[in-house]
Amino acid sequence: KGIGFLENVDLRYNNFTTIQRPSTHAVVFCVMDVSGSMDEKKKTIAKKFFLLLYTFLKKKYKDIDVVFISHTEVAEEVDEEKFFYDPKSGGTIISTAFEVVDKIIKERYNIDETNIYIAQATDGDNFGSDNEKLAGLLAKLVPLTQMMTYIEMNDSYGNTAVWNTLLTLSHRDTMKNLEMRKIRNEGEIIPSFRDIFKKR
């Protein structure tokens, strides 16, 4: 009534509703092993990779959150300063980090309205019996993401147990969003990043 060019039938059957699309909002989880074996060289590689990822995603999304999670045998959400510069020691249990990721997603984000990215940086060391638990967590989390990138900074040319665990997972149809790369020095960061995102 009062809008002359609309008939009552238009008002009844043609309702126009604005729907928020999930493409406007994203969260990226930066997950880093900060145990004793992660020296400054490895942390620098991780920092530069995370920065590239954030810069890339910032161009795609108007609204993006960054969540920093560091771990040794235990994991915690931290601020950026602590994430990159707080020295730690001890062993590594990677699954603890993804338990935190899972908890934060459930508490803070609607997966139907948020594009989720996870990036993990590690040297591939892990407590042996944890790999099975890690596989179970990732099998649940990765299908919820737009992408999970796993970068391993290890001078060895053999595969770590973590790499082999993720490699086995990557063959599943539900794990197509998992990208894995080995980065041994800073010169490999940009080529690896370009290779990951060349089709995205």
Sequence and secondary structure as in RCSB ss.txt:
>XXXX:A:sequence
KGIGFLENVDLRYNNFTTIQRPSTHAVVFCVMDVSGSMDEKKKTIAKKFFLLLYTFLKKKYKDIDVVFISHTEVA
EEVDEEKFFYDPKSGGTIISTAFEVVDKIIKERYNIDETNIYIAQATDGDNFGSDNEKLAGLLAKLVPLTQMMTY
IEMNDSYGNTAVWNTLLTLSHRDTMKNLEMRKIRNEGEIIPSFRDIFKKR
>XXXX:A:secstr
   TT  HHHHHH        GGGEEEEEEEEE STT  HHHHHHHHHHHHHHHHHHHHH SEEEEEEEEESSSE
EEE HHHHHH    S   THHHHHHHHHHHHHH  TTT EEEEEEEE S   TTHHHHHHHHHHHHGGGSSEEEE
EE  S SS  HHHHHHHHHHTSGGGTTEEEEE  SGGGHHHHHHHHHTT 
